[in-house]
Amino acid sequence: MNDITRLQAEIAEKQAALAELEAEVLDLRSRLDEFQTRYDRVVGPVNTRLEAVRAAIAELERQRWLRESHPLGDYRPLESDWQPPPDYVPVEEQFRRTWQVPRDNPTQPDVRDSSRPRLNDENLTEGERHLKRLYRQLARRFHPDLVADPAERTHRTELMARINEAYSARDLATLLMLAEQPDAGGPAEPLAALQLQELRQINAQLRRRITDLQFERTNLIHSDLMQFMLEDKLAKSRGHDLLAEIAAQLEQEYAEAMRRLEELRYQ
């Protein structure tokens, strides 16, 4: 079994494992989302009301503490002693300088045009010059117009398409790999090397995707929400509605908090 056949078999196995893993993670997400929706519907509203009342209580208690600490009203909020450095530029000014510089201003570069391709060799970096030299060398070696045999022209046409694609993508690794291929084998040999490289990339991508999904699956299974959902399921098997009981408990706390709020409002 050659390297290409072996990689194709590995990729097929990984694709099957990935499909199974994706289905499992999707099911876990769906079940957790459904439970979260039910929690938000049953518990969420009363919890939101309770938090609002607690925040109001905290503010009134703070105001009362200020009055008691400063009976004559002679108090003021603490002031920060932070001073900006001499070269400090506010975020708003940084944004204005970056994105709102007029195009006709010769003193500031237009960052929005920084992604445009450079059109002449004088502006190319050393890496870009190297990329361009490799591309020209490969074009001289493998251009289909340089041969008369129809079969070889077909191979070279496909190979040049790959070379052009790699050059457009600034894929230096692929161009270097093609440049290292011997001329004696003809263009079919570089095509096999390209296929092998692509299969290796696909195999690596599948491996990373599987690892990421395994990590996500583990996190979902051991999440607090999953444990809560399992507790709710266990309570149901015993004839209890855990979310309804939590909501009822929060309603009692809300009633007590409202009484405390009324006391503070009239003190």
C-alpha positions as CSV (number, residue, x, y, z in Angstrom):
1,M,0.0,0.0,0.0
2,N,1.5,3.3,-1.1
3,D,1.3,6.6,0.9
4,I,-1.6,7.9,-1.2
5,T,-3.7,4.8,-0.7
6,R,-2.9,4.7,3.0
7,L,-3.8,8.3,3.5
8,Q,-7.1,7.8,1.6
9,A,-8.0,5.0,3.9
10,E,-7.1,7.0,7.0
11,I,-9.2,9.9,5.7
12,A,-12.2,7.7,5.1
13,E,-12.0,6.4,8.7
14,K,-11.7,9.9,10.2
15,Q,-14.6,11.2,8.1
16,A,-16.8,8.4,9.5
17,A,-15.7,9.0,13.0
18,L,-16.2,12.8,12.5
19,A,-19.7,12.3,11.3
20,E,-20.6,10.2,14.4
21,L,-19.0,12.7,16.7
22,E,-20.7,15.7,15.1
23,A,-24.1,14.0,15.5
24,E,-23.4,13.3,19.2
25,V,-22.3,16.9,19.9
26,L,-25.3,18.2,18.0
27,D,-27.6,16.1,20.1
28,L,-25.9,17.3,23.3
29,R,-26.2,21.0,22.3
30,S,-29.9,20.5,21.3
31,R,-30.8,18.9,24.7
32,L,-29.0,21.6,26.7
33,D,-30.6,24.4,24.6
34,E,-34.0,22.9,25.2
35,F,-33.4,22.7,29.0
36,Q,-32.0,26.3,29.0
37,T,-35.1,27.5,27.2
38,R,-37.3,25.8,29.8
39,Y,-35.3,27.3,32.6
40,D,-35.5,30.8,31.2
41,R,-39.2,30.4,30.8
42,V,-39.9,29.0,34.3
43,V,-37.2,30.5,36.5
44,G,-35.9,33.4,34.5
45,P,-38.7,36.0,35.0
46,V,-38.8,35.8,38.8
47,N,-35.0,35.7,39.0
48,T,-34.8,38.9,36.9
49,R,-37.3,40.6,39.2
50,L,-35.4,39.4,42.3
51,E,-32.1,40.7,41.0
52,A,-33.6,44.1,40.3
53,V,-35.1,44.4,43.8
54,R,-31.8,43.4,45.3
55,A,-29.9,46.0,43.3
56,A,-32.4,48.7,44.5
57,I,-32.0,47.5,48.1
58,A,-28.2,47.8,47.8
59,E,-28.4,51.3,46.4
60,L,-30.8,52.4,49.2
61,E,-28.6,50.9,51.8
62,R,-25.6,52.7,50.3
63,Q,-27.4,56.0,50.4
64,R,-28.5,55.4,54.0
65,W,-24.9,54.6,55.0
66,L,-23.7,57.9,53.3
67,R,-26.3,59.9,55.3
68,E,-25.4,58.3,58.6
69,S,-21.7,58.7,57.9
70,H,-22.0,62.3,56.9
71,P,-25.0,63.7,58.8
72,L,-24.3,67.3,57.5
73,G,-24.3,66.2,53.9
74,D,-20.6,67.0,53.5
75,Y,-19.5,64.1,51.4
76,R,-18.6,63.6,47.8
77,P,-17.6,60.5,45.7
78,L,-14.0,59.5,45.8
79,E,-12.0,60.9,42.9
80,S,-9.5,58.9,41.0
81,D,-5.8,60.0,41.2
82,W,-5.0,58.4,37.8
83,Q,-3.3,60.7,35.4
84,P,-2.8,59.9,31.7
85,P,0.8,59.7,30.4
86,P,2.1,62.4,28.2
87,D,1.7,60.3,25.0
88,Y,-1.8,59.0,25.9
89,V,-4.3,59.0,23.1
90,P,-8.0,58.4,23.9
91,V,-9.6,55.4,22.2
92,E,-12.0,57.7,20.3
93,E,-9.0,59.6,18.8
94,Q,-7.3,56.4,17.9
95,F,-10.4,55.3,16.0
96,R,-10.7,58.6,14.2
97,R,-7.0,58.5,13.1
98,T,-7.3,54.9,11.9
99,W,-10.5,54.9,10.0
100,Q,-11.5,58.5,9.3
101,V,-8.3,59.9,7.7
102,P,-9.2,61.6,4.4
103,R,-7.8,60.0,1.3
104,D,-6.3,63.2,0.1
105,N,-4.2,63.7,3.3
106,P,-0.6,62.9,2.2
107,T,0.7,62.7,5.8
108,Q,-1.4,59.7,6.9
109,P,-1.5,56.3,5.2
110,D,-4.9,54.9,4.2
111,V,-5.0,51.6,6.2
112,R,-8.1,50.5,4.2
113,D,-5.9,50.1,1.1
114,S,-3.2,48.1,2.9
115,S,-4.6,44.8,1.6
116,R,-4.3,45.8,-2.1
117,P,-1.7,43.7,-4.0
118,R,1.5,45.4,-4.8
119,L,1.9,46.0,-8.5
120,N,5.7,46.4,-9.0
121,D,8.8,44.7,-7.8
122,E,10.1,47.8,-6.1
123,N,7.4,47.5,-3.4
124,L,7.8,43.7,-2.8
125,T,9.2,42.3,0.3
126,E,12.1,39.8,0.1
127,G,9.6,37.0,0.8
128,E,7.4,38.1,-2.0
129,R,10.3,38.4,-4.4
130,H,11.3,34.8,-3.5
131,L,7.7,33.7,-4.1
132,K,7.7,35.4,-7.5
133,R,11.1,33.9,-8.5
134,L,9.8,30.4,-7.6
135,Y,6.7,30.9,-9.6
136,R,8.6,32.0,-12.7
137,Q,11.0,29.0,-12.4
138,L,8.1,26.6,-12.1
139,A,6.3,28.2,-15.1
140,R,9.4,27.8,-17.2
141,R,9.7,24.2,-16.2
142,F,6.1,23.0,-16.5
143,H,4.3,25.3,-18.8
144,P,2.2,23.2,-21.2
145,D,3.2,25.3,-24.3
146,L,6.7,24.0,-23.9
147,V,5.8,20.4,-25.0
148,A,4.1,18.9,-28.0
149,D,2.9,15.5,-26.7
150,P,-0.9,15.8,-25.9
151,A,-0.7,13.6,-22.8
152,E,2.1,15.6,-21.4
153,R,0.4,18.8,-22.2
154,T,-2.6,17.6,-20.3
155,H,-0.5,16.8,-17.2
156,R,1.3,20.2,-17.4
157,T,-2.0,22.1,-17.8
158,E,-3.3,20.6,-14.6
159,L,0.0,21.2,-12.9
160,M,0.2,24.8,-14.0
161,A,-3.3,25.3,-12.6
162,R,-2.1,24.1,-9.2
163,I,1.0,26.3,-9.5
164,N,-1.1,29.3,-10.3
165,E,-3.5,28.5,-7.4
166,A,-0.5,28.2,-5.0
167,Y,1.0,31.5,-6.2
168,S,-2.4,33.3,-5.8
169,A,-2.7,31.9,-2.3
170,R,0.9,32.9,-1.5
171,D,1.5,29.2,-0.6
172,L,5.3,29.2,-0.5
173,A,5.5,25.7,1.0
174,T,3.7,24.2,-2.1
175,L,5.9,26.1,-4.5
176,L,9.0,24.9,-2.7
177,M,7.8,21.3,-2.7
178,L,7.2,21.5,-6.5
179,A,10.6,23.2,-7.1
180,E,12.3,20.2,-5.4
181,Q,10.7,17.6,-7.7
182,P,13.1,16.2,-10.3
183,D,12.6,16.9,-13.9
184,A,13.3,13.3,-15.0
185,G,10.0,12.0,-13.8
186,G,7.9,14.4,-15.9
187,P,4.9,16.5,-14.7
188,A,3.0,13.4,-13.4
189,E,5.5,13.1,-10.5
190,P,4.8,16.6,-9.2
191,L,1.1,16.0,-9.5
192,A,1.4,12.9,-7.3
193,A,3.4,14.9,-4.8
194,L,0.7,17.6,-4.8
195,Q,-2.0,15.0,-4.2
196,L,0.0,13.5,-1.4
197,Q,0.4,16.9,0.2
198,E,-3.3,17.7,-0.1
199,L,-4.2,14.4,1.4
200,R,-1.9,15.1,4.4
201,Q,-3.5,18.5,4.9
202,I,-7.0,17.0,4.8
203,N,-5.9,14.3,7.2
204,A,-4.5,16.9,9.6
205,Q,-7.6,19.0,9.3
206,L,-9.8,16.1,10.1
207,R,-7.6,15.2,13.1
208,R,-7.9,18.7,14.5
209,R,-11.6,18.8,13.9
210,I,-12.1,15.5,15.8
211,T,-9.9,16.7,18.6
212,D,-11.9,20.0,18.9
213,L,-15.2,18.1,18.9
214,Q,-14.0,15.6,21.5
215,F,-13.0,18.6,23.7
216,E,-16.4,20.2,23.2
217,R,-18.2,17.0,24.0
218,T,-16.3,16.6,27.2
219,N,-17.1,20.2,28.2
220,L,-20.8,19.7,27.5
221,I,-21.0,16.5,29.4
222,H,-19.3,18.0,32.5
223,S,-20.9,21.4,32.3
224,D,-22.9,22.9,35.2
225,L,-26.0,23.1,32.9
226,M,-25.7,19.3,32.1
227,Q,-25.5,18.5,35.8
228,F,-28.5,20.7,36.5
229,M,-30.4,19.0,33.7
230,L,-29.6,15.6,35.1
231,E,-30.8,16.7,38.5
232,D,-34.0,17.9,37.0
233,K,-34.5,14.6,35.2
234,L,-33.9,12.7,38.5
235,A,-36.4,14.9,40.3
236,K,-39.0,14.2,37.6
237,S,-38.5,10.4,38.1
238,R,-39.4,11.0,41.7
239,G,-42.5,13.1,41.0
240,H,-41.0,16.5,41.5
241,D,-40.7,19.5,39.2
242,L,-37.3,21.0,40.1
243,L,-37.6,24.2,38.1
244,A,-41.1,24.9,39.5
245,E,-39.8,24.4,43.0
246,I,-36.9,26.8,42.4
247,A,-39.2,29.4,40.9
248,A,-41.5,29.1,44.0
249,Q,-38.5,29.5,46.3
250,L,-37.4,32.6,44.4
251,E,-40.9,34.0,44.6
252,Q,-40.7,33.8,48.4
253,E,-37.3,35.5,48.4
254,Y,-38.7,38.2,46.1
255,A,-41.6,38.9,48.5
256,E,-39.2,39.2,51.4
257,A,-36.9,41.5,49.3
258,M,-39.9,43.7,48.5
259,R,-40.8,44.1,52.1
260,R,-37.2,45.1,52.9
261,L,-37.3,47.6,50.0
262,E,-40.4,49.2,51.4
263,E,-38.8,49.5,54.8
264,L,-35.8,51.3,53.3
265,R,-37.9,53.6,51.2
266,Y,-39.7,55.0,54.2
267,Q,-36.7,55.2,56.6
